[in-house]
Amino acid sequence: MKSANDRLSIAALGGVSEIGKNMYVIQSNEDIVAIDCGSKFPDETLLGIDVIIPDVGYLLERQEKVRALVVTHGHEDHIGGIPYLIKQLNLPIYATKLTLGLIERKLSEHGLLATTRLHQIDADSRLRLGETELTFFRTNHSIPDCLGIVIHTPQGKVVHTGDFKFDLTPVNGQYADIHKMAAIGESGVLALLSESTNAERPGFTPSERTVGEQIMKAFEDATGKIFLATFASNINRLQQVIDAAAHTGRKIALLGRSMVNAVEIAAPLGYLRLQPDMLIEPQDVNRYAPERVAILCTGSQGEPAAALARLASGTHRQVEVRAGDTVILAATPIPGNERNVARVVDHLFDRQANIIYGSGSVTGMHVSGHASQEELKLMLTLMKPKYFIPVHGELRMLYQHRLLAEAVGVAKGHSFILSNGDVVDIEQGVARQERKIHSGDTLVDGLGIGDVGHIVLRDRKVLSEDGILIVILSLTRIDGRMSVSKSDVISRGFVYVRESEGLMEEVNRLAVAAVEQLQDNRTNSWSMYKQSVKEAVGKFVYAETKRRPMILPIIIQI
């Protein structure tokens, strides 16, 4: 029975208007449940940053109410931030068998596995977290063991789909439980959170099984070694590669840490079927005839440090792409990665390999793991939500998904587009979006979590563009007055000193003059010395070179 104090809040901490670092928070009265905690790779403006995770300050301030982290599936943009979350807030984690296996590997690498509370769930599980109950339903995606979540609250049921598609011929035999989804919808859904990645794509997303048919054909036609690059987390595709290799009598070598990790985790858990003697070490590839070897590798997005890029440039220490070998890019470039992928493909052509690349719709070597428009409408039709919140996508995708919802019966004004930090509050069956909570990005650099901010990034940008000019001045007190006894200028990334001696001498002279002028004015402030040197040198350098290097004065009293 609902009381006057019942309130349900749905908030976004990550994953809105950007692909990655998904995290949503559902609060029913005194119970908070977090769903997913992903990571996102930085763009070229975030110099030196390793990964971006959600800012969980809101949860830290209310940790006595946070009951658990529930994970929908094992992709990096849904689990990548978990070790960093656990370092700050040691929540119990609930996830399926494969997802837990992937999380365990991450926690182990961070030294957190022994102290983290992990609980395995499946589509039939029923959880009681405080006064809130959770049930689940099976969905399809490009990785096995995916779940949708139903949060039962006094206000009504909230459904989070996770990432999904409706694959009617799944490679792994894990069919989407459409009957259970329909039953959930028939019993009434207050609010639906549904992913929006392919909201702009008409029709249905093809089955992963169609990719297997193209991979089998390519393996049958190839005469030399086969190199296949794909997402390591696409376990279903890895299985189809293994099947094609077994059918054509090829051994398999794994290149790339994430590829090795995926196979080492999925195979013992039963999600990959392969004979133990099929796997060979990369250094043993040349011991076999080319037509008896297939190499599964990372780097389908053209990442410069990944295995495929090193193979293309000829810098891989153990394996080489030779004329007549076949290279398959079983992935469509993510927007923004096209240039890197094109560079890798050019290098592969230069090595006279046979290359199968391009969009999945052209090559048949890739299909999306996300629902297209007709599947999104099917989910909406099955769930029949009163309120709708499109999630996981760029803004244009969220808006398109809202139009799809209205087309299948969600009332206008009952859909909410949330930016990170936005909250939808539901009281007495009425939803409003009127407030925000603390949110943002936490930048991870090495072992530092959140210790790199905009000022540090600004300095890194200056250093990367115009370099640094270090001005060293030694001051000696003579007859009660400070004077410059020695000075030096060091350039790094600014100009080549041997070819710019005149420039360096003038910089030196101006720095000394700036300090001596302050001495004449009887100024003895070290900060004033440094600021005066920076201003004098900076104006001169820009006038001469039109560059603005970082100027770092170092003043030493002898």
C-alpha distance (Angstrom), angle and dihedral (degrees) to the residues before:
residue distance angle dihedral
M1 . . .
K2 3.79 . .
S3 3.79 118.4 .
A4 3.78 128.1 -156.7
N5 3.80 89.4 -105.1
D6 3.81 96.0 54.6
R7 3.77 110.9 121.6
L8 3.79 130.1 167.4
S9 3.82 120.4 -161.5
I10 3.80 128.2 -169.7
A11 3.81 116.2 -168.1
A12 3.79 136.4 176.6
L13 3.81 118.5 -136.7
G14 3.80 96.6 166.9
G15 3.77 143.1 -4.7
V16 3.79 101.4 54.4
S17 3.82 116.6 121.0
E18 3.79 90.5 -0.1
I19 3.78 136.7 65.4
G20 3.77 107.9 -116.6
K21 3.82 145.0 33.0
N22 3.81 93.1 60.2
M23 3.77 115.4 -169.6
Y24 3.79 130.5 154.4
V25 3.77 128.5 -179.9
I26 3.80 124.2 -149.2
Q27 3.81 116.3 -168.1
S28 3.78 122.1 -173.1
N29 3.79 110.0 -178.2
E30 3.84 104.5 -59.9
D31 3.83 97.0 -8.3
I32 3.82 122.9 90.6
V33 3.80 121.3 -171.6
A34 3.81 120.6 -173.6
I35 3.80 118.0 -151.5
D36 3.83 117.4 -153.4
C37 3.78 127.0 -25.0
G38 3.78 111.1 -147.0
S39 3.76 137.6 172.3
K40 3.76 135.3 -133.2
F41 3.79 130.1 -149.5
P42 3.81 115.4 -120.6
D43 3.79 125.1 -111.9
E44 3.78 124.6 -127.8
T45 3.81 92.9 -84.3
L46 3.82 93.4 64.9
L47 3.77 97.6 74.0
G48 3.80 114.7 -158.1
I49 3.81 94.4 -1.7
D50 3.81 113.3 136.5
V51 3.77 101.5 -165.2
I52 3.82 142.6 -12.8
I53 3.81 121.5 -131.0
P54 3.81 133.4 177.4
D55 3.79 119.5 -83.8
V56 3.82 103.1 -115.4
G57 3.80 97.0 -172.7
Y58 3.82 90.1 120.3
L59 3.81 90.7 58.9
L60 3.81 93.3 44.3
E61 3.80 90.1 56.1
R62 3.84 90.1 52.8
Q63 3.79 101.1 32.3
E64 3.80 93.1 135.1
K65 3.82 87.6 66.3
V66 3.82 98.5 43.4
R67 3.81 106.8 102.2
A68 3.81 103.5 179.8
L69 3.78 151.0 -33.4
V70 3.81 111.5 -110.3
V71 3.82 116.9 -164.7
T72 3.80 124.1 -152.9
H73 3.84 98.2 -162.2
G74 3.79 145.0 -22.4
H75 3.80 106.0 -94.6
E76 3.79 117.9 127.1
D77 3.80 93.4 -116.3
H78 3.81 87.7 60.7
I79 3.82 103.3 37.4
G80 3.84 105.4 21.9
G81 3.81 94.5 94.9
I82 3.81 96.4 48.6
P83 3.84 98.7 96.2
Y84 3.81 90.4 51.5
L85 3.82 91.0 47.6
I86 3.80 92.1 49.9
K87 3.81 90.9 51.9
Q88 3.79 87.7 60.4
L89 3.81 102.4 30.4
N90 3.82 119.6 17.8
L91 3.79 100.2 -148.1
P92 3.79 126.5 170.9
I93 3.82 109.0 -104.0
Y94 3.81 124.6 -143.6
A95 3.81 119.9 -165.0
T96 3.81 143.3 134.9
K97 3.81 123.5 -85.7
L98 3.82 99.0 -93.3
T99 3.80 92.8 39.5
L100 3.81 89.9 51.5
G101 3.80 89.7 49.9
L102 3.80 90.7 55.6
I103 3.82 92.0 44.7
E104 3.81 91.4 49.0
R105 3.81 91.0 56.0
K106 3.82 90.4 52.8
L107 3.78 93.6 46.6
S108 3.79 90.9 48.0
E109 3.81 91.5 53.5
H110 3.82 88.6 53.8
G111 3.82 94.5 45.1
L112 3.81 92.2 -114.8
L113 3.80 103.6 109.8
A114 3.81 97.5 95.2
T115 3.79 94.0 53.0
T116 3.82 100.6 40.6
R117 3.81 121.3 95.7
L118 3.82 108.5 -132.5
H119 3.81 124.3 -175.9
Q120 3.82 126.3 -173.5
I121 3.80 118.8 -136.8
D122 3.80 137.0 173.4
A123 3.79 138.8 -170.4
D124 3.82 91.2 -74.9
S125 3.80 96.5 50.4
R126 3.78 122.5 117.6
L127 3.81 118.4 -162.0
R128 3.78 131.0 -165.4
L129 3.82 110.6 -156.8
G130 3.78 108.1 176.6
E131 3.80 105.4 -54.5
T132 3.81 92.0 -24.6
E133 3.80 123.7 94.8
L134 3.82 125.5 -155.1
T135 3.80 129.8 -162.3
F136 3.81 129.6 175.2
F137 3.81 145.6 -146.6
R138 3.80 131.6 -158.7
T139 3.82 120.9 -108.0
N140 3.82 135.9 179.5
H141 3.79 123.6 -114.3
S142 3.81 137.8 143.9
I143 3.82 90.8 -81.4
P144 3.82 125.6 52.5
D145 3.80 126.8 -111.3
C146 3.81 99.5 40.7
L147 3.78 121.3 163.2
G148 3.75 138.7 -167.5
I149 3.82 114.4 -145.0
V150 3.82 129.8 -136.2
I151 3.82 114.7 -162.0
H152 3.80 110.7 -161.1
T153 3.82 111.3 -152.2
P154 3.82 134.9 165.6
Q155 3.82 88.0 -105.3
G156 3.81 93.0 52.8
K157 3.81 141.6 -84.5
V158 3.80 123.0 -41.0
V159 3.82 115.8 -162.1
H160 3.81 124.4 -159.1
T161 3.82 110.7 -170.8
G162 3.81 98.6 -164.6
D163 3.80 112.5 -152.8
F164 3.79 111.3 -36.2
K165 3.78 151.1 156.1
F166 3.80 131.9 -175.6
D167 3.81 103.4 -111.7
L168 3.80 106.3 175.6
T169 3.83 92.7 -171.4
P170 3.81 103.0 40.9
V171 3.80 116.7 -174.5
N172 3.81 92.7 -136.6
G173 3.81 96.4 45.1
Q174 3.82 92.4 -117.5
Y175 3.80 100.5 135.1
A176 3.78 120.9 -164.8
D177 3.81 107.9 -105.0
I178 3.78 96.9 -123.0
H179 3.82 93.2 164.8
K180 3.80 91.3 56.2
M181 3.80 91.1 47.6
A182 3.79 89.8 52.1
A183 3.81 91.0 49.8
I184 3.80 90.8 51.2
G185 3.79 89.7 51.5
E186 3.79 93.2 47.2
S187 3.80 90.8 54.0
G188 3.81 90.5 53.9
V189 3.80 133.1 -91.7
L190 3.77 118.5 -145.9
A191 3.81 97.1 -169.3
L192 3.80 134.3 6.6
L193 3.81 124.3 -157.6
S194 3.80 106.5 -165.3
E195 3.80 129.8 175.9
S196 3.82 117.8 -108.8
T197 3.84 107.1 -167.5
N198 3.81 95.5 122.4
A199 3.80 98.3 28.9
E200 3.81 89.6 124.0
R201 3.82 94.5 53.8
P202 3.81 116.9 90.7
G203 3.78 123.7 -140.5
F204 3.79 128.1 12.6
T205 3.81 129.2 -38.6
P206 3.84 109.3 -113.6
S207 3.77 120.8 -113.5
E208 3.82 119.9 -93.4
R209 3.81 86.2 -125.6
T210 3.83 89.9 74.2
V211 3.80 88.8 62.6
G212 3.79 90.2 54.5
E213 3.78 90.2 57.1
Q214 3.81 91.6 54.3
I215 3.81 92.4 45.5
M216 3.81 90.6 51.8
K217 3.81 91.4 50.9
A218 3.82 92.2 49.0
F219 3.82 91.1 50.1
E220 3.79 91.2 50.1
D221 3.82 92.1 50.3
A222 3.82 98.8 43.4
T223 3.81 119.4 101.0
G224 3.82 103.3 -177.0
K225 3.78 132.3 38.1
I226 3.80 117.0 -42.2
F227 3.82 121.2 -136.6
L228 3.80 114.9 -170.1
A229 3.80 120.4 -174.9
T230 3.79 120.0 -166.5
F231 3.80 141.5 137.0
A232 3.80 107.8 -63.6
S233 3.80 90.2 -142.2
N234 3.81 92.2 60.9
I235 3.80 92.9 95.0
N236 3.79 93.0 169.7
R237 3.81 91.1 58.0
L238 3.79 91.9 46.6
Q239 3.80 88.0 55.4
Q240 3.79 91.0 53.2
V241 3.81 90.5 50.8
I242 3.80 89.7 50.4
D243 3.81 90.3 49.8
A244 3.83 91.7 50.2
A245 3.81 91.1 48.0
A246 3.80 91.7 50.4
H247 3.80 90.8 48.1
T248 3.82 92.7 52.7
G249 3.81 96.2 39.9
R250 3.81 97.6 -111.0
K251 3.78 129.6 147.7
I252 3.82 117.7 -134.8
A253 3.81 128.1 -131.5
L254 3.80 122.7 -171.1
L255 3.81 122.7 -139.9
G256 3.80 122.9 -173.4
R257 3.78 130.2 42.5
S258 3.81 95.9 -108.6
M259 3.82 91.0 50.3
V260 3.81 91.6 51.5
N261 3.82 90.9 46.6
A262 3.81 92.9 49.7
V263 3.80 93.3 52.9
E264 3.82 93.7 42.0
I265 3.81 90.5 53.3
A266 3.82 101.3 37.8
A267 3.82 99.9 42.8
P268 3.84 98.8 57.7
L269 3.82 89.9 45.7
G270 3.82 90.7 54.9
Y271 3.82 98.4 -110.6
L272 3.83 92.8 114.6
R273 3.79 122.1 47.5
L274 3.80 115.3 -156.3
Q275 3.77 138.3 135.9
P276 3.82 112.1 -106.3
D277 3.82 91.9 -126.0
M278 3.83 91.2 58.0
L279 3.81 93.2 76.4
I280 3.80 118.9 79.3
E281 3.78 131.6 178.3
P282 3.83 117.7 -102.2
Q283 3.81 91.6 -118.2
D284 3.81 89.2 58.9
V285 3.82 96.0 55.5
N286 3.81 93.4 97.1
R287 3.80 90.9 55.4
Y288 3.82 89.3 71.4
A289 3.78 131.0 66.2
P290 3.84 109.9 -97.7
E291 3.80 92.2 -115.5
R292 3.81 89.8 57.7
V293 3.80 97.9 57.6
A294 3.82 136.3 76.8
I295 3.80 123.4 -179.3
L296 3.79 121.7 -153.3
C297 3.79 109.3 -158.5
T298 3.78 145.1 169.2
G299 3.80 124.7 -120.4
S300 3.80 104.6 80.1
Q301 3.83 88.5 141.5
G302 3.81 94.1 54.7
E303 3.81 95.0 -106.8
P304 3.83 104.9 178.6
A305 3.81 95.1 -134.9
A306 3.81 97.0 41.7
A307 3.81 124.6 105.8
L308 3.81 97.2 -103.1
A309 3.81 93.9 53.3
R310 3.82 90.6 51.1
L311 3.79 90.7 47.9
A312 3.80 90.3 50.3
S313 3.81 92.8 50.7
G314 3.80 93.0 43.9
T315 3.80 93.4 -119.1
H316 3.79 99.2 115.8
R317 3.79 108.0 117.4
Q318 3.81 98.7 -146.1
V319 3.81 110.6 28.4
E320 3.81 133.8 39.9
V321 3.79 133.2 -161.2
R322 3.78 109.0 -133.0
A323 3.80 136.0 -174.1
G324 3.79 110.5 -71.7
D325 3.80 95.7 24.1
T326 3.82 117.2 127.3
V327 3.80 120.5 -126.5
I328 3.82 118.6 -167.8
L329 3.80 123.0 -167.4
A330 3.81 100.5 -159.4
A331 3.79 94.6 -173.1
T332 3.79 137.2 68.9
P333 3.82 113.7 -121.3
I334 3.80 112.3 -100.0
P335 3.84 110.2 -123.5
G336 3.79 107.2 -85.1
N337 3.81 94.5 29.5
E338 3.80 97.3 77.2
R339 3.80 95.2 100.0
N340 3.81 93.9 50.9
V341 3.80 91.7 47.8
A342 3.82 91.4 48.4
R343 3.81 90.4 52.0
V344 3.80 91.6 52.7
V345 3.81 91.8 47.0
D346 3.82 90.9 51.0
H347 3.79 90.8 53.6
L348 3.80 90.8 48.8
F349 3.79 91.1 52.1
D350 3.79 87.8 51.0
R351 3.80 87.6 57.9
Q352 3.84 88.6 54.7
A353 3.79 94.6 -118.6
N354 3.80 124.5 153.2
I355 3.80 104.1 -112.1
I356 3.78 129.6 -162.4
Y357 3.80 107.0 -167.4
G358 3.80 143.8 137.0
S359 3.78 134.3 75.5
G360 3.76 117.6 -14.5
S361 3.79 91.6 -120.4
V362 3.83 88.8 61.6
T363 3.80 101.4 40.4
G364 3.80 99.1 30.1
M365 3.82 87.2 -136.4
H366 3.79 96.7 113.4
V367 3.77 139.9 37.8
S368 3.76 126.2 178.2
G369 3.78 122.3 -104.0
H370 3.79 90.7 -144.1
A371 3.78 131.8 88.8
S372 3.80 119.4 -102.3
Q373 3.79 124.2 -145.3
E374 3.82 99.4 -75.0
E375 3.82 91.4 49.0
L376 3.79 91.7 47.9
K377 3.79 88.7 52.3
L378 3.82 89.8 48.3
M379 3.81 91.0 54.2
L380 3.81 90.2 49.2
T381 3.81 91.0 48.1
L382 3.80 92.2 49.7
M383 3.81 94.4 47.4
K384 3.83 98.9 39.5
P385 3.83 93.1 -161.6
K386 3.79 123.3 -164.6
Y387 3.81 89.5 -147.6
F388 3.79 128.5 26.8
I389 3.81 131.9 -156.5
P390 3.82 115.9 -176.9
V391 3.82 110.6 -149.3
H392 3.82 141.5 -179.7
G393 3.77 105.7 41.0
E394 3.76 149.1 80.1
L395 3.81 115.1 -73.3
R396 3.80 93.5 -100.7
M397 3.83 89.2 55.4
L398 3.79 92.5 50.0
Y399 3.81 91.5 51.2
Q400 3.81 91.8 47.5
H401 3.80 90.0 50.0
R402 3.81 89.8 52.7
L403 3.81 89.3 55.6
L404 3.81 89.8 51.4
A405 3.81 89.8 51.6
E406 3.78 92.5 51.5
A407 3.82 89.5 48.2
V408 3.82 91.1 59.6
G409 3.79 97.5 44.9
V410 3.81 112.0 -77.5
A411 3.79 105.2 138.8
K412 3.79 118.6 -112.6
G413 3.76 109.8 -100.6
H414 3.81 91.3 30.2
S415 3.82 95.1 91.5
F416 3.80 121.9 82.5
I417 3.81 127.7 -159.2
L418 3.80 106.3 -154.7
S419 3.76 126.5 -160.1
N420 3.78 116.2 -159.3
G421 3.80 107.4 -70.5
D422 3.82 95.2 23.7
V423 3.80 117.7 128.6
V424 3.79 133.2 -155.5
D425 3.80 111.5 -154.8
I426 3.81 119.9 -162.7
E427 3.80 119.6 -163.9
Q428 3.79 125.6 167.9
G429 3.79 89.3 -7.4
V430 3.82 94.8 -55.8
A431 3.84 120.0 115.1
R432 3.80 124.7 -151.0
Q433 3.79 133.3 176.2
E434 3.79 104.2 -153.1
R435 3.80 109.7 127.3
K436 3.78 144.8 47.1
I437 3.79 134.3 -143.9
H438 3.79 130.4 -151.4
S439 3.81 110.9 -75.2
G440 3.76 140.9 144.4
D441 3.79 144.3 118.6
T442 3.77 126.3 -50.8
L443 3.81 112.1 -155.5
V444 3.79 119.0 -144.8
D445 3.81 117.5 -154.2
G446 3.79 113.6 175.1
L447 3.80 107.0 -54.7
G448 3.80 93.1 -17.2
I449 3.80 117.7 103.0
G450 3.79 113.8 -163.3
D451 3.81 95.2 -18.3
V452 3.80 92.8 114.3
G453 3.79 113.4 77.8
H454 3.78 138.9 167.9
I455 3.81 94.1 -75.4
V456 3.81 92.4 55.0
L457 3.80 91.1 46.2
R458 3.80 90.5 49.2
D459 3.80 90.1 53.6
R460 3.80 91.1 48.5
K461 3.78 89.9 51.5
V462 3.82 91.7 51.9
L463 3.81 91.0 48.2
S464 3.80 91.9 49.1
E465 3.81 93.6 49.9
D466 3.84 107.3 37.2
G467 3.81 105.7 6.2
I468 3.79 128.0 -137.9
L469 3.80 135.5 -64.8
I470 3.82 114.8 -157.7
V471 3.80 116.1 -161.0
I472 3.83 113.9 -165.5
L473 3.82 118.9 -166.5
S474 3.82 125.3 -179.2
L475 3.83 114.0 -156.6
T476 3.81 124.6 -159.2
R477 3.81 126.2 -169.8
I478 3.82 111.0 -128.9
D479 3.82 121.0 175.2
G480 3.81 90.2 -14.8
R481 3.82 93.4 -52.5
M482 3.82 128.1 104.7
S483 3.80 115.8 -128.9
V484 3.80 134.1 174.2
S485 3.81 109.0 -102.3
K486 3.80 98.1 172.8
S487 3.81 137.4 8.7
D488 3.79 137.2 -178.2
V489 3.81 138.4 176.1
I490 3.82 124.2 -147.9
S491 3.82 122.4 -167.4
R492 3.81 124.1 -161.2
G493 3.79 118.5 175.8
F494 3.81 92.3 -12.7
V495 3.83 109.4 84.4
Y496 3.80 135.5 -20.0
V497 3.81 101.7 -102.2
R498 3.81 97.7 -148.0
E499 3.80 90.5 57.7
S500 3.83 94.5 42.2
E501 3.81 104.0 46.9
G502 3.81 93.1 133.4
L503 3.81 91.3 52.4
M504 3.82 92.0 48.9
E505 3.81 92.2 48.3
E506 3.80 91.4 52.8
V507 3.81 91.3 47.6
N508 3.78 88.1 51.9
R509 3.81 92.4 49.2
L510 3.81 93.5 48.2
A511 3.81 92.0 49.6
V512 3.81 92.1 52.0
A513 3.80 91.3 45.4
A514 3.81 91.8 51.2
V515 3.81 91.8 55.2
E516 3.80 94.3 43.4
Q517 3.80 90.9 50.8
L518 3.78 90.2 55.6
Q519 3.81 88.9 48.6
D520 3.79 89.6 54.7
N521 3.80 87.5 53.9
R522 3.83 88.4 49.7
T523 3.81 92.7 -116.7
N524 3.83 112.9 155.0
S525 3.81 100.2 172.5
W526 3.81 112.5 127.2
S527 3.81 91.3 -154.3
M528 3.81 89.7 53.1
Y529 3.81 90.2 51.0
K530 3.80 91.3 53.2
Q531 3.80 95.2 43.7
S532 3.82 91.8 49.3
V533 3.83 91.7 50.1
K534 3.83 91.6 48.5
E535 3.82 92.5 50.5
A536 3.82 96.1 45.5
V537 3.79 95.3 44.9
G538 3.81 94.0 40.2
K539 3.83 94.2 54.4
F540 3.81 92.2 47.6
V541 3.80 95.5 46.0
Y542 3.81 93.1 49.2
A543 3.82 91.9 47.7
E544 3.82 90.6 51.5
T545 3.83 101.7 38.3
K546 3.85 108.1 13.1
R547 3.82 86.8 -127.9
R548 3.79 129.8 119.8
P549 3.81 108.4 -150.9
M550 3.78 120.4 180.0
I551 3.82 105.6 -93.5
L552 3.78 114.3 -149.7
P553 3.84 114.9 -174.2
I554 3.81 115.3 -161.2
I555 3.83 114.3 -168.3
I556 3.78 119.8 -170.6
Q557 3.81 126.1 -172.6
I558 3.78 113.8 -144.7
